[in-house]
Amino acid sequence: MDLRWIKSSRSFSNGDCVEVAGLPDGAICVRDSKDSDGPVLRFTPDEWRTFLVEVVRNK
């Protein structure tokens, strides 16, 4: 399956970035943009929502 990867809008020019892609089942994949063939983290929709809530809460 070809995923549409989106780089973080907070990316720095030094390449320290992450990319995310959505799956048809609502899951979210995350990878290091410097290593597109490397490991991919997969989150369920609930796990992703929890992550985002915690990021905003701890900003």
PyMOL Python script that loads the backbone (N, CA, C, O; Angstrom):
from pymol import cmd

cmd.read_pdbstr("""\
ATOM      1  N   MET A   1       0.835  -1.173   0.000  1.00  0.00           N
ATOM      2  CA  MET A   1       0.000   0.000   0.000  1.00  0.00           C
ATOM      3  C   MET A   1       0.883   1.239   0.000  1.00  0.00           C
ATOM      4  O   MET A   1       1.804   1.352   0.809  1.00  0.00           O
ATOM      5  N   ASP A   2       0.603   2.162  -0.902  1.00  0.00           N
ATOM      6  CA  ASP A   2       1.320   3.432  -0.942  1.00  0.00           C
ATOM      7  C   ASP A   2       0.634   4.417  -0.001  1.00  0.00           C
ATOM      8  O   ASP A   2      -0.556   4.703  -0.131  1.00  0.00           O
ATOM      9  N   LEU A   3       1.404   4.921   0.936  1.00  0.00           N
ATOM     10  CA  LEU A   3       0.870   5.885   1.892  1.00  0.00           C
ATOM     11  C   LEU A   3       1.247   7.296   1.478  1.00  0.00           C
ATOM     12  O   LEU A   3       2.297   7.514   0.873  1.00  0.00           O
ATOM     13  N   ARG A   4       0.402   8.240   1.802  1.00  0.00           N
ATOM     14  CA  ARG A   4       0.689   9.658   1.565  1.00  0.00           C
ATOM     15  C   ARG A   4       1.279  10.225   2.853  1.00  0.00           C
ATOM     16  O   ARG A   4       0.553  10.540   3.796  1.00  0.00           O
ATOM     17  N   TRP A   5       2.597  10.350   2.878  1.00  0.00           N
ATOM     18  CA  TRP A   5       3.302  10.833   4.056  1.00  0.00           C
ATOM     19  C   TRP A   5       3.309  12.353   4.068  1.00  0.00           C
ATOM     20  O   TRP A   5       3.531  12.991   3.039  1.00  0.00           O
ATOM     21  N   ILE A   6       3.064  12.925   5.237  1.00  0.00           N
ATOM     22  CA  ILE A   6       3.042  14.376   5.416  1.00  0.00           C
ATOM     23  C   ILE A   6       4.090  14.733   6.463  1.00  0.00           C
ATOM     24  O   ILE A   6       4.088  14.201   7.574  1.00  0.00           O
ATOM     25  N   LYS A   7       4.983  15.641   6.088  1.00  0.00           N
ATOM     26  CA  LYS A   7       6.038  16.058   7.013  1.00  0.00           C
ATOM     27  C   LYS A   7       5.494  17.103   7.986  1.00  0.00           C
ATOM     28  O   LYS A   7       4.656  17.930   7.627  1.00  0.00           O
ATOM     29  N   SER A   8       5.978  17.047   9.200  1.00  0.00           N
ATOM     30  CA  SER A   8       5.571  17.986  10.232  1.00  0.00           C
ATOM     31  C   SER A   8       5.781  19.431   9.794  1.00  0.00           C
ATOM     32  O   SER A   8       6.802  19.762   9.192  1.00  0.00           O
ATOM     33  N   SER A   9       4.812  20.284  10.097  1.00  0.00           N
ATOM     34  CA  SER A   9       4.956  21.706   9.781  1.00  0.00           C
ATOM     35  C   SER A   9       5.999  22.366  10.675  1.00  0.00           C
ATOM     36  O   SER A   9       6.420  23.491  10.403  1.00  0.00           O
ATOM     37  N   ARG A  10       6.414  21.693  11.723  1.00  0.00           N
ATOM     38  CA  ARG A  10       7.436  22.213  12.643  1.00  0.00           C
ATOM     39  C   ARG A  10       8.826  21.686  12.298  1.00  0.00           C
ATOM     40  O   ARG A  10       9.739  21.764  13.119  1.00  0.00           O
ATOM     41  N   SER A  11       8.992  21.149  11.085  1.00  0.00           N
ATOM     42  CA  SER A  11      10.273  20.579  10.676  1.00  0.00           C
ATOM     43  C   SER A  11      11.351  21.646  10.619  1.00  0.00           C
ATOM     44  O   SER A  11      11.097  22.799  10.270  1.00  0.00           O
ATOM     45  N   PHE A  12      12.549  21.235  10.967  1.00  0.00           N
ATOM     46  CA  PHE A  12      13.694  22.120  10.901  1.00  0.00           C
ATOM     47  C   PHE A  12      14.520  21.767   9.677  1.00  0.00           C
ATOM     48  O   PHE A  12      14.441  20.646   9.175  1.00  0.00           O
ATOM     49  N   SER A  13      15.308  22.710   9.196  1.00  0.00           N
ATOM     50  CA  SER A  13      16.115  22.478   8.000  1.00  0.00           C
ATOM     51  C   SER A  13      17.214  21.446   8.222  1.00  0.00           C
ATOM     52  O   SER A  13      17.807  20.962   7.258  1.00  0.00           O
ATOM     53  N   ASN A  14      17.494  21.100   9.484  1.00  0.00           N
ATOM     54  CA  ASN A  14      18.529  20.106   9.762  1.00  0.00           C
ATOM     55  C   ASN A  14      18.035  18.672   9.596  1.00  0.00           C
ATOM     56  O   ASN A  14      18.799  17.730   9.811  1.00  0.00           O
ATOM     57  N   GLY A  15      16.768  18.491   9.217  1.00  0.00           N
ATOM     58  CA  GLY A  15      16.249  17.157   8.941  1.00  0.00           C
ATOM     59  C   GLY A  15      15.657  16.438  10.135  1.00  0.00           C
ATOM     60  O   GLY A  15      15.251  15.283  10.009  1.00  0.00           O
ATOM     61  N   ASP A  16      15.595  17.084  11.295  1.00  0.00           N
ATOM     62  CA  ASP A  16      15.014  16.455  12.480  1.00  0.00           C
ATOM     63  C   ASP A  16      13.489  16.554  12.405  1.00  0.00           C
ATOM     64  O   ASP A  16      12.886  17.447  13.000  1.00  0.00           O
ATOM     65  N   CYS A  17      12.878  15.630  11.667  1.00  0.00           N
ATOM     66  CA  CYS A  17      11.445  15.706  11.407  1.00  0.00           C
ATOM     67  C   CYS A  17      10.784  14.338  11.536  1.00  0.00           C
ATOM     68  O   CYS A  17      11.435  13.294  11.510  1.00  0.00           O
ATOM     69  N   VAL A  18       9.495  14.391  11.672  1.00  0.00           N
ATOM     70  CA  VAL A  18       8.691  13.179  11.575  1.00  0.00           C
ATOM     71  C   VAL A  18       7.678  13.374  10.464  1.00  0.00           C
ATOM     72  O   VAL A  18       7.345  14.498  10.090  1.00  0.00           O
ATOM     73  N   GLU A  19       7.193  12.253   9.943  1.00  0.00           N
ATOM     74  CA  GLU A  19       6.144  12.258   8.939  1.00  0.00           C
ATOM     75  C   GLU A  19       5.020  11.373   9.436  1.00  0.00           C
ATOM     76  O   GLU A  19       5.256  10.390  10.139  1.00  0.00           O
ATOM     77  N   VAL A  20       3.802  11.720   9.072  1.00  0.00           N
ATOM     78  CA  VAL A  20       2.646  10.914   9.449  1.00  0.00           C
ATOM     79  C   VAL A  20       1.857  10.550   8.200  1.00  0.00           C
ATOM     80  O   VAL A  20       1.882  11.261   7.195  1.00  0.00           O
ATOM     81  N   ALA A  21       1.155   9.424   8.288  1.00  0.00           N
ATOM     82  CA  ALA A  21       0.286   8.978   7.201  1.00  0.00           C
ATOM     83  C   ALA A  21      -0.925   8.300   7.815  1.00  0.00           C
ATOM     84  O   ALA A  21      -0.806   7.566   8.797  1.00  0.00           O
ATOM     85  N   GLY A  22      -2.074   8.546   7.241  1.00  0.00           N
ATOM     86  CA  GLY A  22      -3.296   7.903   7.701  1.00  0.00           C
ATOM     87  C   GLY A  22      -3.572   6.633   6.920  1.00  0.00           C
ATOM     88  O   GLY A  22      -3.298   6.557   5.723  1.00  0.00           O
ATOM     89  N   LEU A  23      -4.116   5.637   7.604  1.00  0.00           N
ATOM     90  CA  LEU A  23      -4.523   4.385   6.966  1.00  0.00           C
ATOM     91  C   LEU A  23      -6.037   4.372   6.787  1.00  0.00           C
ATOM     92  O   LEU A  23      -6.749   5.086   7.494  1.00  0.00           O
ATOM     93  N   PRO A  24      -6.530   3.578   5.859  1.00  0.00           N
ATOM     94  CA  PRO A  24      -7.976   3.518   5.622  1.00  0.00           C
ATOM     95  C   PRO A  24      -8.803   3.170   6.861  1.00  0.00           C
ATOM     96  O   PRO A  24      -9.951   3.600   6.974  1.00  0.00           O
ATOM     97  N   ASP A  25      -8.234   2.398   7.790  1.00  0.00           N
ATOM     98  CA  ASP A  25      -8.976   2.012   8.998  1.00  0.00           C
ATOM     99  C   ASP A  25      -8.930   3.078  10.092  1.00  0.00           C
ATOM    100  O   ASP A  25      -9.439   2.862  11.191  1.00  0.00           O
ATOM    101  N   GLY A  26      -8.312   4.245   9.789  1.00  0.00           N
ATOM    102  CA  GLY A  26      -8.235   5.328  10.758  1.00  0.00           C
ATOM    103  C   GLY A  26      -6.952   5.340  11.568  1.00  0.00           C
ATOM    104  O   GLY A  26      -6.699   6.294  12.304  1.00  0.00           O
ATOM    105  N   ALA A  27      -6.143   4.306  11.448  1.00  0.00           N
ATOM    106  CA  ALA A  27      -4.874   4.256  12.173  1.00  0.00           C
ATOM    107  C   ALA A  27      -3.922   5.310  11.594  1.00  0.00           C
ATOM    108  O   ALA A  27      -4.086   5.762  10.461  1.00  0.00           O
ATOM    109  N   ILE A  28      -2.938   5.685  12.388  1.00  0.00           N
ATOM    110  CA  ILE A  28      -1.938   6.671  11.989  1.00  0.00           C
ATOM    111  C   ILE A  28      -0.558   6.030  12.071  1.00  0.00           C
ATOM    112  O   ILE A  28      -0.227   5.361  13.050  1.00  0.00           O
ATOM    113  N   CYS A  29       0.244   6.245  11.025  1.00  0.00           N
ATOM    114  CA  CYS A  29       1.622   5.763  11.002  1.00  0.00           C
ATOM    115  C   CYS A  29       2.552   6.959  11.153  1.00  0.00           C
ATOM    116  O   CYS A  29       2.272   8.042  10.640  1.00  0.00           O
ATOM    117  N   VAL A  30       3.651   6.760  11.855  1.00  0.00           N
ATOM    118  CA  VAL A  30       4.637   7.811  12.092  1.00  0.00           C
ATOM    119  C   VAL A  30       6.011   7.231  11.792  1.00  0.00           C
ATOM    120  O   VAL A  30       6.318   6.099  12.165  1.00  0.00           O
ATOM    121  N   ARG A  31       6.843   8.034  11.107  1.00  0.00           N
ATOM    122  CA  ARG A  31       8.221   7.594  10.807  1.00  0.00           C
ATOM    123  C   ARG A  31       9.164   8.783  10.844  1.00  0.00           C
ATOM    124  O   ARG A  31       8.738   9.937  10.811  1.00  0.00           O
ATOM    125  N   ASP A  32      10.441   8.481  10.912  1.00  0.00           N
ATOM    126  CA  ASP A  32      11.503   9.481  10.854  1.00  0.00           C
ATOM    127  C   ASP A  32      11.692   9.856   9.384  1.00  0.00           C
ATOM    128  O   ASP A  32      11.922   8.980   8.550  1.00  0.00           O
ATOM    129  N   SER A  33      11.601  11.130   9.059  1.00  0.00           N
ATOM    130  CA  SER A  33      11.698  11.542   7.654  1.00  0.00           C
ATOM    131  C   SER A  33      13.081  11.283   7.055  1.00  0.00           C
ATOM    132  O   SER A  33      13.211  11.199   5.833  1.00  0.00           O
ATOM    133  N   LYS A  34      14.107  11.155   7.884  1.00  0.00           N
ATOM    134  CA  LYS A  34      15.455  10.865   7.382  1.00  0.00           C
ATOM    135  C   LYS A  34      15.630   9.397   7.025  1.00  0.00           C
ATOM    136  O   LYS A  34      16.601   9.038   6.360  1.00  0.00           O
ATOM    137  N   ASP A  35      14.712   8.546   7.453  1.00  0.00           N
ATOM    138  CA  ASP A  35      14.849   7.097   7.249  1.00  0.00           C
ATOM    139  C   ASP A  35      13.524   6.534   6.734  1.00  0.00           C
ATOM    140  O   ASP A  35      12.822   5.820   7.450  1.00  0.00           O
ATOM    141  N   SER A  36      13.192   6.862   5.488  1.00  0.00           N
ATOM    142  CA  SER A  36      11.889   6.472   4.946  1.00  0.00           C
ATOM    143  C   SER A  36      11.714   4.960   4.811  1.00  0.00           C
ATOM    144  O   SER A  36      10.587   4.479   4.693  1.00  0.00           O
ATOM    145  N   ASP A  37      12.808   4.210   4.826  1.00  0.00           N
ATOM    146  CA  ASP A  37      12.712   2.744   4.781  1.00  0.00           C
ATOM    147  C   ASP A  37      12.833   2.116   6.165  1.00  0.00           C
ATOM    148  O   ASP A  37      12.818   0.893   6.299  1.00  0.00           O
ATOM    149  N   GLY A  38      12.951   2.948   7.185  1.00  0.00           N
ATOM    150  CA  GLY A  38      13.132   2.460   8.546  1.00  0.00           C
ATOM    151  C   GLY A  38      11.818   2.072   9.201  1.00  0.00           C
ATOM    152  O   GLY A  38      10.795   1.930   8.531  1.00  0.00           O
ATOM    153  N   PRO A  39      11.854   1.903  10.505  1.00  0.00           N
ATOM    154  CA  PRO A  39      10.670   1.461  11.242  1.00  0.00           C
ATOM    155  C   PRO A  39       9.546   2.496  11.211  1.00  0.00           C
ATOM    156  O   PRO A  39       9.777   3.701  11.116  1.00  0.00           O
ATOM    157  N   VAL A  40       8.333   1.981  11.295  1.00  0.00           N
ATOM    158  CA  VAL A  40       7.130   2.816  11.310  1.00  0.00           C
ATOM    159  C   VAL A  40       6.343   2.476  12.564  1.00  0.00           C
ATOM    160  O   VAL A  40       6.091   1.305  12.848  1.00  0.00           O
ATOM    161  N   LEU A  41       5.958   3.493  13.310  1.00  0.00           N
ATOM    162  CA  LEU A  41       5.084   3.302  14.468  1.00  0.00           C
ATOM    163  C   LEU A  41       3.642   3.403  13.993  1.00  0.00           C
ATOM    164  O   LEU A  41       3.302   4.289  13.208  1.00  0.00           O
ATOM    165  N   ARG A  42       2.797   2.499  14.466  1.00  0.00           N
ATOM    166  CA  ARG A  42       1.385   2.500  14.075  1.00  0.00           C
ATOM    167  C   ARG A  42       0.535   2.698  15.315  1.00  0.00           C
ATOM    168  O   ARG A  42       0.691   1.985  16.306  1.00  0.00           O
ATOM    169  N   PHE A  43      -0.371   3.676  15.256  1.00  0.00           N
ATOM    170  CA  PHE A  43      -1.241   3.999  16.376  1.00  0.00           C
ATOM    171  C   PHE A  43      -2.692   3.803  15.977  1.00  0.00           C
ATOM    172  O   PHE A  43      -3.079   4.124  14.853  1.00  0.00           O
ATOM    173  N   THR A  44      -3.488   3.283  16.884  1.00  0.00           N
ATOM    174  CA  THR A  44      -4.927   3.218  16.655  1.00  0.00           C
ATOM    175  C   THR A  44      -5.468   4.642  16.733  1.00  0.00           C
ATOM    176  O   THR A  44      -4.790   5.528  17.253  1.00  0.00           O
ATOM    177  N   PRO A  45      -6.672   4.875  16.226  1.00  0.00           N
ATOM    178  CA  PRO A  45      -7.244   6.221  16.343  1.00  0.00           C
ATOM    179  C   PRO A  45      -7.326   6.710  17.798  1.00  0.00           C
ATOM    180  O   PRO A  45      -7.045   7.877  18.072  1.00  0.00           O
ATOM    181  N   ASP A  46      -7.705   5.834  18.719  1.00  0.00           N
ATOM    182  CA  ASP A  46      -7.772   6.230  20.135  1.00  0.00           C
ATOM    183  C   ASP A  46      -6.402   6.575  20.703  1.00  0.00           C
ATOM    184  O   ASP A  46      -6.257   7.553  21.436  1.00  0.00           O
ATOM    185  N   GLU A  47      -5.403   5.773  20.367  1.00  0.00           N
ATOM    186  CA  GLU A  47      -4.046   6.058  20.843  1.00  0.00           C
ATOM    187  C   GLU A  47      -3.558   7.392  20.297  1.00  0.00           C
ATOM    188  O   GLU A  47      -2.927   8.158  21.026  1.00  0.00           O
ATOM    189  N   TRP A  48      -3.835   7.682  19.036  1.00  0.00           N
ATOM    190  CA  TRP A  48      -3.396   8.933  18.413  1.00  0.00           C
ATOM    191  C   TRP A  48      -4.079  10.136  19.064  1.00  0.00           C
ATOM    192  O   TRP A  48      -3.434  11.145  19.349  1.00  0.00           O
ATOM    193  N   ARG A  49      -5.393  10.019  19.297  1.00  0.00           N
ATOM    194  CA  ARG A  49      -6.124  11.114  19.960  1.00  0.00           C
ATOM    195  C   ARG A  49      -5.561  11.369  21.354  1.00  0.00           C
ATOM    196  O   ARG A  49      -5.388  12.520  21.755  1.00  0.00           O
ATOM    197  N   THR A  50      -5.278  10.308  22.085  1.00  0.00           N
ATOM    198  CA  THR A  50      -4.702  10.449  23.423  1.00  0.00           C
ATOM    199  C   THR A  50      -3.347  11.141  23.355  1.00  0.00           C
ATOM    200  O   THR A  50      -3.057  12.030  24.156  1.00  0.00           O
ATOM    201  N   PHE A  51      -2.526  10.738  22.408  1.00  0.00           N
ATOM    202  CA  PHE A  51      -1.219  11.374  22.219  1.00  0.00           C
ATOM    203  C   PHE A  51      -1.375  12.867  21.959  1.00  0.00           C
ATOM    204  O   PHE A  51      -0.698  13.679  22.590  1.00  0.00           O
ATOM    205  N   LEU A  52      -2.259  13.234  21.038  1.00  0.00           N
ATOM    206  CA  LEU A  52      -2.447  14.648  20.702  1.00  0.00           C
ATOM    207  C   LEU A  52      -2.975  15.451  21.884  1.00  0.00           C
ATOM    208  O   LEU A  52      -2.542  16.583  22.105  1.00  0.00           O
ATOM    209  N   VAL A  53      -3.904  14.879  22.646  1.00  0.00           N
ATOM    210  CA  VAL A  53      -4.425  15.562  23.835  1.00  0.00           C
ATOM    211  C   VAL A  53      -3.292  15.823  24.825  1.00  0.00           C
ATOM    212  O   VAL A  53      -3.201  16.915  25.386  1.00  0.00           O
ATOM    213  N   GLU A  54      -2.438  14.845  25.040  1.00  0.00           N
ATOM    214  CA  GLU A  54      -1.333  15.003  25.986  1.00  0.00           C
ATOM    215  C   GLU A  54      -0.311  16.020  25.494  1.00  0.00           C
ATOM    216  O   GLU A  54       0.249  16.767  26.297  1.00  0.00           O
ATOM    217  N   VAL A  55      -0.059  16.061  24.191  1.00  0.00           N
ATOM    218  CA  VAL A  55       0.875  17.054  23.642  1.00  0.00           C
ATOM    219  C   VAL A  55       0.359  18.459  23.914  1.00  0.00           C
ATOM    220  O   VAL A  55       1.104  19.324  24.375  1.00  0.00           O
ATOM    221  N   VAL A  56      -0.921  18.682  23.625  1.00  0.00           N
ATOM    222  CA  VAL A  56      -1.508  20.005  23.840  1.00  0.00           C
ATOM    223  C   VAL A  56      -1.533  20.339  25.331  1.00  0.00           C
ATOM    224  O   VAL A  56      -1.242  21.470  25.719  1.00  0.00           O
ATOM    225  N   ARG A  57      -1.876  19.372  26.153  1.00  0.00           N
ATOM    226  CA  ARG A  57      -1.953  19.596  27.605  1.00  0.00           C
ATOM    227  C   ARG A  57      -0.587  19.953  28.195  1.00  0.00           C
ATOM    228  O   ARG A  57      -0.508  20.748  29.132  1.00  0.00           O
ATOM    229  N   ASN A  58       0.468  19.385  27.666  1.00  0.00           N
ATOM    230  CA  ASN A  58       1.812  19.593  28.223  1.00  0.00           C
ATOM    231  C   ASN A  58       2.616  20.618  27.445  1.00  0.00           C
ATOM    232  O   ASN A  58       3.838  20.668  27.581  1.00  0.00           O
ATOM    233  N   LYS A  59       1.984  21.406  26.662  1.00  0.00           N
ATOM    234  CA  LYS A  59       2.647  22.422  25.846  1.00  0.00           C
ATOM    235  C   LYS A  59       3.250  23.505  26.700  1.00  0.00           C
ATOM    236  O   LYS A  59       3.849  24.444  26.175  1.00  0.00           O
TER     237      LYS A  59
END
""", "prot")
cmd.dss("prot")
cmd.show_as("cartoon", "prot")
cmd.util.cbc("prot")
cmd.orient("prot")
